[in-house]
Amino acid sequence: MKVLVIVVHPSLQDSRLNAALKSAIDHEPNITVHDLYSTYPREQINVKKEQQLLEEHDRIVFQFPNYWYSYPPLLKKWFDEVLERGWAFKEGFALRGKELGVAISSAFTPEEYRFDGLHRFTIEQILAPFYATCNFIRAKTIPIFKTFEESIDTTEELIEHANKYVQHLKAPYSFHYNSY
């Protein structure tokens, strides 16, 4: 299985969590790491290049921080431009059956993402637009990989979590719903 990880962090060099996750997968076989902010510093996305990259991979994972209960701005723009009509939906479904997933990080704890917590919503609820998009373009979804900064105290814990990320990216997943 060929895996594409699209890393989307506006200041990756300042991120302890996302930098560690990216570092853990940088040299993994069958995993392509694609840093959007590094590739497109002026945010001028090469749509055809991005579409070709997606077509060449079986599993696509978007790695990003929870950014005001959404995606970082460049990822939103990427979705708007790359998943265009006729290619990703309507006349064509280029990503039909591909596995899509999210590796999301947060500066908070898992407990703060509950109805009675600070955020009042779970990470899964916050990611509802992602799931709706996957359904719309006929892609399958894999489980979310969640990283909570407040739950990782030591460098050893961060390394262990990054190793779990590598395993998550390579793991086989079963799909218990109708494929498109």
Backbone as CSV, one residue per row, in Angstrom:
resi,resn,N_x,N_y,N_z,CA_x,CA_y,CA_z,C_x,C_y,C_z
1,MET,0.839,-1.180,0.000,0.000,0.000,0.000,0.886,1.247,0.000
2,LYS,0.580,2.157,-0.897,1.300,3.424,-0.950,0.503,4.474,-0.169
3,VAL,1.170,5.103,0.796,0.526,6.073,1.682,1.071,7.465,1.396
4,LEU,0.184,8.418,1.291,0.537,9.827,1.146,0.098,10.553,2.411
5,VAL,1.040,11.216,3.075,0.703,12.035,4.237,0.877,13.487,3.824
6,ILE,-0.206,14.219,3.856,-0.189,15.640,3.510,-0.127,16.406,4.831
7,VAL,1.043,16.957,5.100,1.281,17.699,6.339,0.903,19.151,6.095
8,VAL,0.056,19.685,6.974,-0.430,21.051,6.781,-0.343,21.783,8.118
9,HIS,0.792,22.430,8.326,1.007,23.196,9.560,1.696,24.501,9.163
10,PRO,1.077,25.642,9.448,1.635,26.929,9.009,2.992,27.269,9.617
11,SER,3.341,26.664,10.746,4.664,26.916,11.343,5.209,25.608,11.926
12,LEU,5.439,24.664,11.041,5.875,23.335,11.444,7.160,23.381,12.268
13,GLN,8.056,24.293,11.951,9.314,24.399,12.684,9.101,24.755,14.157
14,ASP,7.959,25.316,14.500,7.653,25.681,15.890,6.757,24.656,16.588
15,SER,6.428,23.583,15.901,5.497,22.605,16.448,6.236,21.386,16.986
16,ARG,6.134,21.179,18.260,6.747,19.999,18.878,6.052,18.730,18.384
17,LEU,4.726,18.728,18.385,3.961,17.538,18.050,4.029,17.167,16.571
18,ASN,3.613,18.076,15.723,3.566,17.762,14.299,4.945,17.543,13.705
19,ALA,5.938,18.256,14.203,7.304,18.037,13.729,7.778,16.632,14.091
20,ALA,7.452,16.172,15.279,7.851,14.823,15.708,7.136,13.759,14.876
21,LEU,5.860,13.962,14.609,5.119,13.001,13.792,5.687,12.948,12.379
22,LYS,5.963,14.094,11.811,6.532,14.141,10.466,7.912,13.497,10.444
23,SER,8.715,13.798,11.426,10.058,13.225,11.503,10.017,11.701,11.559
24,ALA,9.035,11.159,12.245,8.913,9.704,12.382,8.607,9.013,11.062
25,ILE,8.000,9.720,10.122,7.599,9.093,8.860,8.424,9.536,7.663
26,ASP,9.313,10.507,7.850,10.076,11.067,6.733,10.793,10.034,5.871
27,HIS,11.296,8.986,6.466,12.095,8.013,5.703,11.479,6.619,5.711
28,GLU,10.190,6.550,5.986,9.495,5.260,5.978,9.236,4.811,4.538
29,PRO,9.504,3.528,4.251,9.200,3.038,2.905,7.688,3.055,2.649
30,ASN,7.324,3.332,1.427,5.925,3.371,0.968,5.103,4.484,1.594
31,ILE,5.762,5.446,2.251,5.066,6.626,2.761,5.698,7.862,2.119
32,THR,4.874,8.626,1.429,5.306,9.886,0.834,4.829,11.016,1.736
33,VAL,5.742,11.888,2.147,5.383,13.030,2.987,5.360,14.271,2.097
34,HIS,4.243,14.979,2.159,4.033,16.157,1.308,3.620,17.325,2.194
35,ASP,4.517,18.270,2.394,4.286,19.426,3.269,3.713,20.572,2.429
36,LEU,2.434,20.867,2.618,1.780,21.884,1.780,2.354,23.277,1.972
37,TYR,2.601,23.689,3.211,3.101,25.053,3.419,4.514,25.215,2.867
38,SER,5.299,24.164,2.895,6.638,24.217,2.315,6.570,24.218,0.784
39,THR,5.674,23.412,0.236,5.524,23.307,-1.218,4.901,24.561,-1.818
40,TYR,3.956,25.147,-1.090,3.225,26.311,-1.611,3.302,27.493,-0.639
41,PRO,4.493,28.090,-0.479,4.614,29.204,0.473,3.776,30.424,0.083
42,ARG,3.445,30.561,-1.185,2.591,31.666,-1.643,1.151,31.222,-1.850
43,GLU,0.888,29.967,-1.450,-0.450,29.382,-1.499,-1.032,29.304,-2.909
44,GLN,-0.160,29.184,-3.901,-0.599,28.999,-5.293,-0.508,27.505,-5.592
45,ILE,-1.604,26.802,-5.447,-1.637,25.344,-5.535,-1.638,24.881,-6.987
46,ASN,-0.778,23.921,-7.288,-0.737,23.293,-8.603,-1.740,22.136,-8.566
47,VAL,-2.941,22.393,-9.014,-4.048,21.452,-8.892,-3.747,20.131,-9.590
48,LYS,-3.265,20.168,-10.807,-3.000,18.932,-11.570,-1.920,18.099,-10.884
49,LYS,-0.878,18.736,-10.367,0.180,18.025,-9.652,-0.387,17.345,-8.403
50,GLU,-1.238,18.049,-7.679,-1.849,17.489,-6.470,-2.764,16.316,-6.818
51,GLN,-3.538,16.461,-7.864,-4.432,15.378,-8.272,-3.644,14.138,-8.681
52,GLN,-2.563,14.342,-9.404,-1.728,13.215,-9.809,-1.134,12.512,-8.593
53,LEU,-0.682,13.287,-7.620,-0.127,12.724,-6.389,-1.178,11.877,-5.667
54,LEU,-2.395,12.361,-5.602,-3.483,11.607,-4.972,-3.770,10.310,-5.724
55,GLU,-3.785,10.386,-7.030,-4.072,9.204,-7.843,-3.009,8.117,-7.673
56,GLU,-1.777,8.508,-7.356,-0.663,7.561,-7.229,-0.626,6.833,-5.893
57,HIS,-1.502,7.188,-4.964,-1.478,6.602,-3.624,-2.807,5.932,-3.290
58,ASP,-2.719,4.939,-2.404,-3.902,4.181,-1.989,-4.566,4.783,-0.756
59,ARG,-3.738,5.325,0.133,-4.228,5.908,1.392,-3.672,7.324,1.490
60,ILE,-4.537,8.267,1.807,-4.141,9.669,1.959,-4.529,10.112,3.364
61,VAL,-3.552,10.623,4.118,-3.797,11.086,5.479,-3.405,12.551,5.557
62,PHE,-4.300,13.356,6.089,-4.056,14.782,6.277,-3.629,15.001,7.718
63,GLN,-2.412,15.492,7.913,-1.868,15.740,9.254,-1.865,17.246,9.502
64,PHE,-2.584,17.668,10.557,-2.679,19.101,10.837,-3.125,19.340,12.272
65,PRO,-2.898,20.554,12.775,-3.412,20.904,14.105,-4.874,21.344,14.008
66,ASN,-5.614,21.115,15.086,-6.977,21.641,15.173,-6.840,23.166,15.147
67,TYR,-7.381,23.762,14.147,-7.179,25.177,13.876,-8.517,25.890,13.986
68,TRP,-8.863,26.340,15.168,-10.154,26.972,15.411,-11.290,26.075,14.931
69,TYR,-11.232,24.805,15.334,-12.272,23.819,15.037,-12.416,23.548,13.546
70,SER,-11.311,23.623,12.853,-11.327,23.393,11.419,-9.923,23.037,10.951
71,TYR,-9.713,23.211,9.665,-8.416,22.969,9.045,-7.598,24.257,9.031
72,PRO,-6.271,24.158,8.907,-5.489,25.362,8.618,-5.944,25.936,7.266
73,PRO,-5.815,27.232,7.067,-6.354,27.884,5.860,-5.889,27.268,4.535
74,LEU,-4.636,26.876,4.445,-4.149,26.320,3.181,-4.812,24.976,2.865
75,LEU,-5.124,24.199,3.876,-5.798,22.924,3.616,-7.226,23.156,3.126
76,LYS,-7.902,24.113,3.690,-9.250,24.438,3.202,-9.189,24.864,1.740
77,LYS,-8.224,25.703,1.415,-8.046,26.141,0.026,-7.721,24.932,-0.862
78,TRP,-6.878,24.042,-0.356,-6.499,22.843,-1.093,-7.741,22.012,-1.429
79,PHE,-8.590,21.768,-0.423,-9.829,21.020,-0.667,-10.682,21.723,-1.727
80,ASP,-10.839,23.027,-1.614,-11.669,23.787,-2.550,-11.158,23.696,-3.987
81,GLU,-9.840,23.709,-4.159,-9.274,23.733,-5.505,-8.981,22.344,-6.083
82,VAL,-8.432,21.461,-5.283,-7.992,20.161,-5.792,-9.168,19.214,-6.017
83,LEU,-10.134,19.215,-5.129,-11.278,18.312,-5.258,-12.336,18.949,-6.155
84,GLU,-11.946,19.201,-7.387,-12.821,19.937,-8.293,-13.861,19.038,-8.961
85,ARG,-14.930,19.703,-9.361,-16.041,19.046,-10.070,-15.502,18.409,-11.350
86,GLY,-15.956,17.213,-11.610,-15.526,16.508,-12.812,-14.321,15.618,-12.556
87,TRP,-13.585,15.904,-11.505,-12.453,15.054,-11.121,-12.787,14.290,-9.838
88,ALA,-13.190,15.006,-8.801,-13.464,14.366,-7.509,-14.945,14.047,-7.303
89,PHE,-15.810,14.692,-8.039,-17.245,14.445,-7.892,-17.969,14.830,-9.177
90,LYS,-19.238,14.516,-9.202,-20.138,14.698,-10.350,-19.697,13.819,-11.513
91,GLU,-19.101,14.334,-12.549,-18.784,13.535,-13.735,-17.663,12.525,-13.503
92,GLY,-16.849,12.724,-12.490,-15.748,11.804,-12.208,-15.554,11.631,-10.715
93,PHE,-15.095,10.460,-10.331,-14.825,10.176,-8.917,-13.424,9.576,-8.823
94,ALA,-12.412,10.389,-9.042,-11.027,9.916,-9.098,-10.556,9.277,-7.795
95,LEU,-11.171,9.634,-6.669,-10.732,9.101,-5.381,-11.674,8.005,-4.866
96,ARG,-12.539,7.516,-5.704,-13.489,6.459,-5.319,-12.712,5.270,-4.739
97,GLY,-13.095,4.881,-3.539,-12.483,3.719,-2.908,-11.139,3.956,-2.251
98,LYS,-10.548,5.131,-2.444,-9.278,5.434,-1.768,-9.558,5.585,-0.276
99,GLU,-8.547,5.324,0.529,-8.678,5.467,1.974,-8.168,6.844,2.381
100,LEU,-9.011,7.615,3.047,-8.632,8.929,3.525,-8.710,8.968,5.043
101,GLY,-7.800,9.712,5.643,-7.795,9.818,7.089,-7.228,11.140,7.551
102,VAL,-7.295,11.331,8.865,-6.827,12.559,9.498,-5.929,12.197,10.673
103,ALA,-4.834,12.932,10.776,-3.980,12.890,11.967,-4.043,14.308,12.534
104,ILE,-4.843,14.481,13.565,-5.098,15.818,14.104,-4.421,15.974,15.466
105,SER,-3.904,17.151,15.701,-3.280,17.434,16.993,-4.009,18.587,17.667
106,SER,-3.893,18.588,18.985,-4.531,19.642,19.773,-3.649,19.963,20.970
107,ALA,-3.686,21.189,21.399,-2.915,21.619,22.570,-3.649,21.295,23.871
108,PHE,-4.792,20.611,23.773,-5.613,20.335,24.946,-5.586,18.855,25.304
109,THR,-6.484,18.434,26.186,-6.586,17.039,26.612,-7.802,16.387,25.976
110,PRO,-7.842,15.056,25.948,-9.031,14.381,25.410,-10.297,14.735,26.193
111,GLU,-10.164,14.930,27.494,-11.321,15.242,28.335,-11.967,16.580,27.975
112,GLU,-11.182,17.473,27.407,-11.731,18.778,27.025,-12.554,18.713,25.732
113,TYR,-12.491,17.567,25.055,-13.287,17.352,23.843,-14.451,16.417,24.140
114,ARG,-15.290,16.831,25.076,-16.513,16.116,25.427,-17.629,17.150,25.565
115,PHE,-18.849,16.656,25.593,-19.990,17.566,25.739,-19.870,18.411,27.003
116,ASP,-19.382,17.822,28.084,-19.250,18.559,29.341,-17.850,19.168,29.504
117,GLY,-17.056,19.150,28.452,-15.708,19.701,28.502,-15.638,21.104,27.917
118,LEU,-14.453,21.624,27.864,-14.195,22.978,27.368,-14.755,23.215,25.964
119,HIS,-14.568,22.256,25.071,-14.929,22.456,23.663,-16.359,22.057,23.313
120,ARG,-17.024,21.276,24.175,-18.413,20.853,23.995,-18.634,19.902,22.816
121,PHE,-17.592,19.575,22.082,-17.683,18.664,20.946,-16.489,17.730,20.958
122,THR,-16.677,16.536,20.406,-15.569,15.602,20.264,-14.772,15.967,19.010
123,ILE,-13.583,15.422,18.916,-12.783,15.615,17.697,-13.559,15.082,16.491
124,GLU,-14.218,13.940,16.661,-14.999,13.360,15.565,-16.096,14.318,15.107
125,GLN,-16.762,14.975,16.038,-17.800,15.939,15.657,-17.206,17.151,14.941
126,ILE,-16.070,17.603,15.412,-15.403,18.743,14.776,-15.020,18.403,13.333
127,LEU,-14.704,17.131,13.097,-14.277,16.699,11.764,-15.436,16.264,10.858
128,ALA,-16.667,16.560,11.235,-17.820,16.175,10.414,-17.698,16.638,8.959
129,PRO,-17.209,17.857,8.669,-17.064,18.253,7.260,-16.102,17.348,6.478
130,PHE,-15.069,16.858,7.146,-14.138,15.937,6.481,-14.864,14.643,6.103
131,TYR,-15.600,14.075,7.050,-16.341,12.846,6.777,-17.365,13.051,5.667
132,ALA,-18.053,14.169,5.697,-19.040,14.457,4.654,-18.359,14.561,3.288
133,THR,-17.194,15.184,3.251,-16.439,15.296,1.999,-16.044,13.919,1.486
134,CYS,-15.527,13.071,2.374,-15.132,11.719,1.969,-16.317,10.950,1.396
135,ASN,-17.446,11.059,2.040,-18.644,10.390,1.547,-19.030,10.937,0.170
136,PHE,-18.993,12.219,0.029,-19.404,12.878,-1.215,-18.527,12.469,-2.393
137,ILE,-17.217,12.309,-2.153,-16.295,11.950,-3.236,-16.103,10.438,-3.352
138,ARG,-16.856,9.671,-2.527,-16.876,8.209,-2.580,-15.590,7.564,-2.056
139,ALA,-14.903,8.247,-1.144,-13.706,7.687,-0.519,-14.089,6.974,0.773
140,LYS,-13.228,6.077,1.206,-13.403,5.393,2.483,-12.646,6.192,3.545
141,THR,-13.045,6.076,4.790,-12.306,6.764,5.851,-11.694,5.746,6.800
142,ILE,-10.486,6.071,7.245,-9.814,5.260,8.254,-9.937,5.996,9.588
143,PRO,-9.690,5.306,10.694,-9.809,5.967,11.998,-8.899,7.192,12.127
144,ILE,-9.332,8.117,12.938,-8.565,9.334,13.210,-7.374,8.989,14.102
145,PHE,-6.249,9.617,13.829,-5.106,9.529,14.732,-5.071,10.858,15.489
146,LYS,-5.246,10.788,16.809,-5.351,12.006,17.625,-4.112,12.170,18.506
147,THR,-3.645,13.400,18.586,-2.523,13.734,19.451,-2.946,14.907,20.333
148,PHE,-2.846,14.714,21.643,-3.205,15.759,22.598,-1.948,16.180,23.356
149,GLU,-1.519,17.404,23.125,-0.276,17.904,23.703,-0.234,17.771,25.226
150,GLU,-1.341,18.056,25.862,-1.383,18.021,27.323,-1.243,16.603,27.879
151,SER,-1.371,15.592,27.017,-1.260,14.203,27.464,0.131,13.616,27.217
152,ILE,1.012,14.396,26.611,2.370,13.927,26.315,3.346,14.819,27.071
153,ASP,3.920,14.259,28.143,4.777,15.059,29.014,6.266,14.971,28.690
154,THR,6.712,13.802,28.279,8.156,13.598,28.116,8.521,13.346,26.659
155,THR,9.784,13.477,26.370,10.289,13.168,25.029,10.056,11.702,24.708
156,GLU,10.206,10.839,25.692,9.980,9.410,25.484,8.537,9.133,25.098
157,GLU,7.606,9.814,25.753,6.188,9.643,25.408,5.910,10.147,23.992
158,LEU,6.559,11.223,23.605,6.381,11.763,22.258,6.920,10.782,21.224
159,ILE,8.070,10.200,21.479,8.649,9.213,20.561,7.739,7.989,20.460
160,GLU,7.226,7.533,21.585,6.314,6.385,21.587,5.054,6.698,20.777
161,HIS,4.531,7.907,20.944,3.342,8.311,20.198,3.645,8.389,18.697
162,ALA,4.808,8.915,18.346,5.203,9.002,16.936,5.338,7.603,16.332
163,ASN,5.844,6.659,17.100,5.945,5.275,16.618,4.559,4.677,16.399
164,LYS,3.606,5.010,17.259,2.223,4.556,17.078,1.634,5.157,15.794
165,TYR,2.048,6.371,15.474,1.591,7.026,14.247,2.053,6.239,13.022
166,VAL,3.304,5.831,13.021,3.828,5.025,11.909,2.997,3.750,11.771
167,GLN,2.723,3.085,12.876,1.917,1.862,12.849,0.513,2.143,12.322
168,HIS,-0.058,3.260,12.752,-1.403,3.654,12.303,-1.437,3.836,10.783
169,LEU,-0.432,4.474,10.243,-0.406,4.741,8.806,-0.305,3.469,7.984
170,LYS,0.338,2.451,8.528,0.562,1.205,7.797,-0.476,0.122,8.099
171,ALA,-1.315,0.342,9.081,-2.245,-0.690,9.537,-3.316,-1.005,8.496
172,PRO,-3.705,-2.275,8.424,-4.849,-2.615,7.571,-6.143,-2.279,8.319
173,TYR,-7.107,-1.760,7.604,-8.389,-1.422,8.217,-9.508,-2.138,7.469
174,SER,-10.524,-2.519,8.217,-11.700,-3.139,7.610,-12.758,-2.067,7.428
175,PHE,-13.541,-2.228,6.395,-14.599,-1.262,6.114,-15.919,-1.997,6.164
176,HIS,-16.790,-1.576,7.086,-18.036,-2.285,7.333,-19.247,-1.551,6.751
177,TYR,-19.086,-0.988,5.598,-20.188,-0.324,4.940,-20.017,-0.543,3.449
178,ASN,-21.016,-0.217,2.706,-20.940,-0.423,1.260,-19.887,0.474,0.636
179,SER,-19.058,-0.116,-0.187,-18.086,0.675,-0.952,-18.771,1.228,-2.174
180,TYR,-18.281,2.333,-2.642,-18.894,2.964,-3.823,-18.349,2.362,-5.088
